[in-house]
Each structure stands twice: as C-alpha cells, then as structure tokens.
C-alpha cells in the first residue's frame, strides 16, 4: 500500500516536469500529431509503473515490552493479579488515505457513468442520416484514403459534431441545425475533420483518458494535461485534413467559425466518450494554422524529446556527472544542428521562390485573360462606332474603362502581395536564425548574449506577427478586387449579350418585312400553298422576336439591378 502511494506521488512529479517542459516548448515548430502523442505520454505517465524499484514509506512499529516481575521483595503467591486487556489497534494514516482515494475515485467514476447514461438517452433520439449524406461521408472517406467510414446519425440538439465510442463501434453524430447553416464546402470540411478523428483512432483513447482522470483526480495537473491533449488532438486533425486537401483552407476556417457561433447558444455538454470540438480554446491558433501559407515549416524539434528525457534523468536515484567528453559531444551535436538548420532555411527559401514564380505565372495568365477580354470589348466598341451606334458604343466604353481600372488595381495588389511575402519570408528566416543563436548562447552560458538575443527575438516575432496581419489585409484586398473585377466582367458580358440580341432582332425584323411583302404577292396571285407556308414562317419569326425581346428585357433588368447594388 505504501508502494502504491509512492508510485502515485512519483508519477505525479515526473508527469509534472514533462508537462512543464512540453508546455514551455510551444514556440518550437512541432507537428501537431507529434505534440498530441507527447501529451498522451505525459498523461499516461500519471498511471504508468516506474522502471525501477521505489523505496517504501517507513512504518511505525511497536516492540513488545516484557514486564519483568520483581522477585526481590514480593513472593509469587503474593504478586498482584493483572488481567490482560486488548491492545488498541495501531493507527495507519496510509490506510485511511488509501480508503479516501478509492472512495473519491468511485465517486468520480459514478459521475462519468451518470454523464454517459444521460448521453445514451440523448442519442436514442438520433435518427440515421439520409442516404445522400451517408454516401457523401463515404465519398469523402475514399477521397482521403479511408477504406471504411463510420455510420452517420443526425440529432436535434445544440452540440458540436462528434464521434461516439462504444464497444459496438464508433458512430458519427451531426446536429441538424448546424448542417442546415453550412454550405457544401463547409459541410465537407466538418465531415473531413471528424473523419480525421476516425482515421487517427482518437475515440479509442477515450476510455483510457477517463480511467486516468478517475485514478488521478487528486492531481491538479490532470485536468490541465487532459485539456492540452484535447487541444493538440484538434490541431492534429486540422493538420491531417489540410495535408490531404490543402485547397479546403478557406471553407475549413469558415466552417469552424460557424460551428463556434452555433455553439454559443446553450449547448448540451459533449459526452465523455465522444470525440469532437468541445470549446473555443486556442481558436486563434487553429485559425492561424488553417489559414497560414502552405510553405510554413512544420517539424519536430529534436531538442524537445531530449528535454523530456532530461526531466526523467533529474529524478533518478543518482545524479549524472557530465564530463569533458559529454560536453564535447553536446557541442558537436549543436554544430550539426546548426548545419541542418542552415540547410533547412535554404530549402525553405527555394520553396518560397518557386511558389512566388507560380504566383507570378498565375498573375500573368490572369492578366492575359483580361487583356483578351478587353480587346474583344474594344473590337465591339469600334464596330458599334462605325455602325453609328454612339450610345451603345459609349456604354461599352465605360465598361471597358472600369474593367481596365480594376485589372490594373488587382495587378498592383498582387505585386504588393509578392513583395510582402518576400519580406515576410526573410523575417521568418531571421527569427529562426535568432532562435538557433539563442540556444547556442544558453549552451555556452553566455547570459549577456542570451538576454540580447531574447530582446531581438521578441522584437522580430512582433514584426513577424505584424507582417502576418498585413498579409491577411492584402489578401482581403485582393479578394475584394477579384470580386469587383468579376462583377465588371459579368456586366460587360451582359451588355455584349444585349447588343447581340439587338442585332438579331434587327435582322429578324428585316426578314419579317420581306416575308410580309412576299405574303401580299402570294395572296394576289392566289397561290394558297405558298401563302400558308409564308404565314407559318411569319408566325415563327414573331415568336422568336418575342423571345429575344424577353431576353433583352431580362438582361437590362439584371444590369440595372447590379448597378443599383454597386452604388
């Protein structure tokens, strides 16, 4: 029993040191999946047995006291008779503590059982999803490489989408009201996030998570570790989806925001054995990771596992003495790490240059497409001017001028974005270089240099954050310019369509006049078959003219409506 108490206290100290080091390493660019695994190791350490024998607490013992009867003055037959009384049981505080531990663990287990029973009652009201939604989940699963997908159910409750684990299997539950508020791309993003949980087998870890909470309720770090585990799990699923479908970044972020807005109404609590988004913690970090450029490096820093291992070495029974050889090995490793950093920075710069070239090619293609559109519009304007259609030519000239202005504005914004991305990449390289120099200063125990580098690193990180915000603003400006340009192109196309309809109408009216003259001649000559044929042709032309008039009115109405909305 004493050994169990020692194990619990020992594991709590070890897990606390590991969690502290892992939490302090948040600045390191660690893959979300690796961070999730490390938090699992910290949480499991709370109940894992030690790898060596632990000492037990000293026990209080009582030696039997033998009372010797004085034989010098009192004979045996005159000695007083002393009746033996039962000795009181010795007090054991470890037993009381263990009893309190087990009793409270039973209460915590009962609390989870009540929540699970309540959730099962709620899930009985769920209904199977439509065949279209189930087929959609299956199609998305195949798209990301899943051979099987969980069955889908919908329910009328204010909860986030979640996976429910039970011995019978895993099911996916979706709130009906949330699905109704999402677009197709946003719905696909939500479904892909839940399929990421399913592919990573996150629901299978819920029973172990609850067991750890039941046994380690007394440790205040248990709730913190569990919360960090859930946050790392959500970020790992975000990274899983974006790694397979990077084009879903924007709808993914919009779906996440809409889900949080949906959960602002009083929700039912997320079930204990469920896997899903249960809060708004670290939403800024998740959105930043979802919307950040794809060239951001995500790597597991080798120093973090070393730090976690070092925390274990600190509590070993004996202290490790670092000699000159160990110090030399550390310096050699630091030199190798610096070389690897330099190689990685060079590769990242090459990737950024390739992406910038790709953006330039895309911008040139878009510019050539707009130039072709403008040339076609100018040709139509020149033709209308020669035909004496001054009013329509002037309308087309205004459309051309606005479209040219928006095209020039978008080219300017794209150029600004490319220049800003170059500066931001250089600043990111500078921040990484400062981080490496700071690690080197700490190893060399150069405190003054370390403080100076820390100040420079903080200032550089602030500048990098400002540049990231500026990049978001520039991207927003580019999207707005693209929207305006699309509107102008649609207006120009509708105007061209209106002019084409007008030309067709004029041609049909000319043909109609010709047929009407032919009809008069046929009636005068008494040629009844020809009269009937001409009358049919005239009726067909009139129907066609009415259809063209309707199309022209609709096009004019759409142009007027668009102009009103714009102004």
Secondary structure as GFF3:
##gff-version 3
##sequence-region A 1 567
A	DSSP	alpha_helix	2	24	.	.	.	ID=ss1
A	DSSP	alpha_helix	32	45	.	.	.	ID=ss2
A	DSSP	three_ten_helix	76	78	.	.	.	ID=ss3
A	DSSP	alpha_helix	93	123	.	.	.	ID=ss4
A	DSSP	beta_strand	127	128	.	.	.	ID=ss5
A	DSSP	alpha_helix	131	143	.	.	.	ID=ss6
A	DSSP	beta_strand	151	155	.	.	.	ID=ss7
A	DSSP	beta_strand	162	166	.	.	.	ID=ss8
A	DSSP	beta_strand	169	175	.	.	.	ID=ss9
A	DSSP	alpha_helix	176	180	.	.	.	ID=ss10
A	DSSP	alpha_helix	184	199	.	.	.	ID=ss11
A	DSSP	three_ten_helix	203	205	.	.	.	ID=ss12
A	DSSP	alpha_helix	206	215	.	.	.	ID=ss13
A	DSSP	alpha_helix	221	244	.	.	.	ID=ss14
A	DSSP	three_ten_helix	246	248	.	.	.	ID=ss15
A	DSSP	alpha_helix	249	263	.	.	.	ID=ss16
A	DSSP	beta_strand	274	276	.	.	.	ID=ss17
A	DSSP	alpha_helix	283	291	.	.	.	ID=ss18
A	DSSP	alpha_helix	302	313	.	.	.	ID=ss19
A	DSSP	alpha_helix	324	386	.	.	.	ID=ss20
A	DSSP	alpha_helix	390	443	.	.	.	ID=ss21
A	DSSP	alpha_helix	447	525	.	.	.	ID=ss22
A	DSSP	alpha_helix	528	566	.	.	.	ID=ss23
###
